Amino acid sequence: MDKVNLADKFARFAERWSPKIAGEVNDAYVKLVKIQGEFVWHAHEAEDELFLVIKGHMTIRFRDRDVHLTEGEFLVVPKGVEHCPVAEEECHVLLLEPKTTLNTGNVKNERTVADLDRI
């Protein structure tokens, strides 16, 4: 058991939209990701997804509304709900989701990351 310093972990990578594994909780990964710009509209048919903003601010778009998150705020996107994360400036986000969760959910494209790196 070692403590994790989030600032140190985020400093270890620069790429955006490429989640990194920072820890494990039961059958879930604690992932860190840097985001900027607009992601892809997608859904996770079998998994809920937690977004916790560590640094910056972001918006999670839904078909019927937008939810704005800033540092220290989180949102759980329920399984099956289509969403699109967006950040105008770089934003650092902690994700908590089952190990089987693919970052692009039901969409496979150039942003799909199947093999996650550990940091």
C-alpha positions as CSV (number, residue, x, y, z in Angstrom):
1,M,0.0,0.0,0.0
2,D,1.5,3.3,-1.1
3,K,-0.1,6.7,-1.2
4,V,-0.7,8.3,-4.5
5,N,0.1,12.0,-5.2
6,L,-2.2,13.1,-8.1
7,A,-0.1,16.1,-9.1
8,D,2.9,13.8,-9.4
9,K,1.0,11.2,-11.5
10,F,-0.4,13.9,-13.8
11,A,3.1,15.3,-14.3
12,R,4.3,11.9,-15.7
13,F,2.4,12.2,-19.0
14,A,1.4,14.9,-21.5
15,E,-0.9,13.2,-24.0
16,R,-4.6,14.0,-24.0
17,W,-7.6,11.6,-24.2
18,S,-5.4,8.7,-23.3
19,P,-6.3,7.4,-19.8
20,K,-3.6,6.0,-17.5
21,I,-4.1,3.5,-14.7
22,A,-3.2,5.0,-11.3
23,G,-4.7,2.4,-9.1
24,E,-7.3,-0.4,-8.7
25,V,-10.3,-0.8,-6.4
26,N,-11.9,-4.2,-6.5
27,D,-13.0,-4.7,-10.2
28,A,-12.4,-1.1,-11.1
29,Y,-9.5,1.1,-12.3
30,V,-8.7,4.5,-11.0
31,K,-7.7,6.3,-14.2
32,L,-6.2,9.7,-14.8
33,V,-6.7,11.5,-18.1
34,K,-5.8,14.9,-19.5
35,I,-8.5,16.3,-21.8
36,Q,-8.8,19.3,-24.1
37,G,-11.2,19.9,-26.9
38,E,-14.2,17.7,-27.7
39,F,-14.3,13.9,-27.3
40,V,-16.7,11.6,-29.2
41,W,-20.3,11.0,-28.5
42,H,-20.5,7.6,-26.9
43,A,-22.2,5.4,-24.3
44,H,-21.1,2.5,-22.1
45,E,-23.9,0.0,-22.3
46,A,-22.9,-2.0,-19.2
47,E,-20.9,0.4,-17.0
48,D,-21.4,3.6,-15.0
49,E,-18.6,6.1,-15.3
50,L,-17.4,8.6,-12.7
51,F,-15.7,11.8,-13.7
52,L,-13.9,13.8,-10.9
53,V,-12.3,17.1,-12.0
54,I,-8.9,17.5,-10.3
55,K,-7.7,20.6,-12.1
56,G,-9.5,22.9,-14.5
57,H,-13.1,22.6,-15.7
58,M,-15.0,20.6,-18.2
59,T,-18.5,20.0,-19.6
60,I,-20.2,16.7,-20.1
61,R,-22.8,17.1,-22.9
62,F,-25.9,15.0,-23.0
63,R,-28.5,15.1,-25.7
64,D,-30.9,17.1,-23.6
65,R,-28.5,19.3,-21.4
66,D,-24.9,20.1,-20.5
67,V,-23.4,19.6,-17.0
68,H,-20.4,21.8,-16.1
69,L,-17.9,20.5,-13.6
70,T,-15.0,22.4,-11.9
71,E,-12.3,21.4,-9.5
72,G,-13.5,19.1,-6.8
73,E,-16.8,18.2,-8.5
74,F,-17.8,14.9,-9.9
75,L,-20.6,13.4,-12.0
76,V,-21.6,9.8,-12.5
77,V,-22.8,9.0,-16.0
78,P,-25.2,6.0,-15.7
79,K,-24.7,3.1,-18.0
80,G,-26.4,3.4,-21.4
81,V,-26.5,7.2,-21.4
82,E,-24.9,8.9,-24.4
83,H,-22.5,11.7,-23.5
84,C,-19.6,13.8,-24.9
85,P,-16.9,15.2,-22.6
86,V,-15.5,18.6,-23.6
87,A,-12.9,21.0,-22.1
88,E,-11.9,24.3,-23.7
89,E,-8.6,24.3,-21.8
90,E,-6.6,21.4,-20.5
91,C,-8.4,19.7,-17.7
92,H,-7.2,16.9,-15.4
93,V,-9.8,14.2,-14.6
94,L,-9.9,11.1,-12.4
95,L,-12.1,8.4,-13.7
96,L,-13.4,5.5,-11.7
97,E,-14.9,2.7,-13.8
98,P,-14.9,-1.1,-14.2
99,K,-11.7,-2.6,-15.7
100,T,-13.7,-3.7,-18.7
101,T,-14.7,-0.1,-19.7
102,L,-13.4,1.1,-23.0
103,N,-12.8,4.9,-23.1
104,T,-14.9,5.3,-26.3
105,G,-17.6,3.0,-25.1
106,N,-19.7,1.8,-28.0
107,V,-17.6,3.7,-30.6
108,K,-14.3,2.4,-32.0
109,N,-12.1,5.1,-33.6
110,E,-8.6,6.7,-33.5
111,R,-9.3,7.8,-29.9
112,T,-10.0,4.3,-28.7
113,V,-7.4,3.2,-26.1
114,A,-7.6,-0.6,-25.6
115,D,-4.2,-1.2,-23.8
116,L,-3.9,1.3,-20.9
117,D,-0.5,2.3,-19.5
118,R,0.1,2.3,-15.7
119,I,1.7,5.3,-14.2
